[in-house]
């Protein structure tokens, strides 16, 4: 038979080539930043994307304390948690969370953009968020990218 046969190749743990990416969050809108970082973490920006394999890059997010929220979300949105004791429901606004723990907003937003599976628990470990512009991953030689260059599948 002379027909050309195309075979779909799936990546596995041994054949995945993972890189390091540096993203600057200064003056970025939180939700748009989180969706694009989650897109890179899953590996959907690569040609060999395989849904059941951790094939995404390691992402370093710097300047997390300088992220923006649109509208009045900085003062009106609430992050709710529970201590586990009776009457232990606590809430905090993003403004309070940025003052207390500046990396929380970006980390939680990206985590909520990932599917809730065992694989996403593994994928979220590839995210490294830092409040300032300094990070300890210079040895990995991360490639700095602009979020405007990331094309998502729904555009």
C-alpha positions as CSV (number, residue, x, y, z in Angstrom):
1,X,0.0,0.0,0.0
2,X,1.4,3.4,-1.0
3,X,-0.7,5.6,1.2
4,X,1.1,7.7,3.8
5,X,0.1,6.7,7.3
6,X,0.1,9.3,10.1
7,X,0.4,8.0,13.6
8,X,-0.6,10.1,16.6
9,X,2.4,10.2,19.0
10,X,1.7,10.6,22.7
11,X,4.2,11.9,25.1
12,X,5.1,10.1,28.3
13,X,7.1,11.0,31.3
14,X,10.4,10.0,29.6
15,X,9.9,11.8,26.4
16,X,8.6,15.2,27.7
17,X,11.0,18.1,27.3
18,X,10.3,20.6,30.1
19,X,11.7,24.1,30.1
20,X,11.7,27.1,32.4
21,X,9.6,30.2,31.7
22,X,9.7,33.6,33.5
23,X,6.6,35.7,33.6
24,X,6.5,39.3,35.0
25,X,3.1,40.0,36.7
26,X,3.6,43.7,37.1
27,X,0.5,45.6,36.0
28,X,-1.2,42.4,34.7
29,X,-4.8,41.6,35.4
30,X,-5.0,38.6,37.8
31,X,-7.5,36.4,35.9
32,X,-5.8,36.9,32.5
33,X,-2.4,36.2,34.0
34,X,-3.7,33.1,35.7
35,X,-5.3,31.6,32.7
36,X,-2.2,32.0,30.5
37,X,0.1,30.7,33.2
38,X,-2.2,27.6,33.7
39,X,-2.2,27.2,29.9
40,X,1.7,27.0,29.9
41,X,1.7,24.8,33.0
42,X,-0.6,22.2,31.4
43,X,1.6,22.2,28.2
44,X,-1.2,23.3,25.9
45,X,1.1,25.7,24.1
46,X,3.2,22.8,22.8
47,X,2.6,20.7,19.7
48,X,2.9,17.4,21.6
49,X,0.3,18.2,24.2
50,X,-1.0,15.0,25.9
51,X,-3.9,15.5,28.4
52,X,-2.9,12.7,30.8
53,X,0.8,13.7,31.1
54,X,2.6,16.5,32.9
55,X,4.1,18.0,29.8
56,X,4.1,21.7,30.7
57,X,7.0,24.0,31.5
58,X,8.0,25.2,34.9
59,X,6.8,28.8,35.4
60,X,8.3,31.4,37.5
61,X,6.1,34.4,38.3
62,X,7.8,37.5,39.7
63,X,6.3,40.8,41.0
64,X,3.2,39.1,42.3
65,X,2.4,41.9,44.7
66,X,2.0,44.3,41.7
67,X,-0.9,42.4,40.1
68,X,-4.1,44.3,39.3
69,X,-7.7,43.4,39.8
70,X,-10.4,45.1,37.6
71,X,-13.4,47.0,39.0
72,X,-13.9,47.1,42.8
73,X,-12.6,43.6,43.4
74,X,-9.6,44.7,45.4
75,X,-11.9,45.8,48.2
76,X,-15.2,43.9,47.6
77,X,-14.1,40.4,46.7
78,X,-13.8,37.9,49.6
79,X,-11.5,34.9,50.1
80,X,-13.3,32.6,52.5
81,X,-11.7,29.9,54.6
82,X,-12.6,27.9,57.6
83,X,-10.4,27.0,60.6
84,X,-12.2,23.7,61.3
85,X,-13.7,24.9,64.6
86,X,-17.2,26.0,65.3
87,X,-17.7,29.6,64.2
88,X,-14.3,29.5,62.5
89,X,-15.3,31.0,59.1
90,X,-12.8,33.7,58.2
91,X,-12.7,36.0,55.2
92,X,-10.3,38.5,53.8
93,X,-10.2,40.9,50.9
94,X,-7.5,40.8,48.2
95,X,-6.1,44.0,49.6
96,X,-5.6,42.4,53.0
97,X,-4.2,39.2,51.4
98,X,-1.6,41.2,49.4
99,X,-0.5,42.9,52.6
100,X,-0.2,39.6,54.5
101,X,0.9,37.1,51.8
102,X,1.5,38.7,48.4
103,X,2.0,35.4,46.5
104,X,-1.4,34.0,47.6
105,X,-3.6,35.7,45.0
106,X,-1.5,34.5,42.0
107,X,-1.0,31.0,43.3
108,X,-4.7,30.4,44.1
109,X,-5.9,31.9,40.9
110,X,-3.7,29.6,38.8
111,X,-4.6,26.6,40.9
112,X,-8.3,27.3,40.4
113,X,-7.7,27.4,36.6
114,X,-6.4,23.9,36.6
115,X,-8.7,20.9,36.6
116,X,-9.2,19.2,40.0
117,X,-7.4,15.9,39.5
118,X,-4.4,14.1,40.8
119,X,-2.4,15.4,37.8
120,X,-3.2,19.0,38.6
121,X,-1.8,18.5,42.1
122,X,1.5,17.4,40.4
123,X,1.3,20.3,37.8
124,X,0.9,23.0,40.5
125,X,4.3,22.1,41.9
126,X,5.8,23.5,38.7
127,X,4.6,27.0,39.6
128,X,7.0,29.2,41.5
129,X,5.6,32.6,42.6
130,X,7.7,35.4,44.1
131,X,6.6,38.8,45.5
132,X,9.7,40.7,44.3
133,X,11.7,40.7,41.1
134,X,14.4,38.4,42.6
135,X,14.1,34.6,42.4
136,X,16.5,31.7,43.1
137,X,16.1,29.9,39.7
138,X,18.8,31.7,37.7
139,X,20.7,28.4,37.3
140,X,17.8,27.0,35.2
141,X,18.2,29.9,32.7
142,X,14.4,30.7,32.4
143,X,13.2,32.2,29.2
144,X,11.4,35.5,29.8
145,X,8.1,35.7,27.8
146,X,5.4,38.3,27.4
147,X,1.9,37.1,28.1
148,X,0.6,38.9,25.0
149,X,2.6,36.4,22.9
150,X,0.8,33.4,24.4
151,X,-2.0,32.3,22.0
152,X,-4.8,30.4,23.7
153,X,-6.8,27.7,21.9
154,X,-10.1,29.7,22.1
155,X,-8.8,32.7,20.2
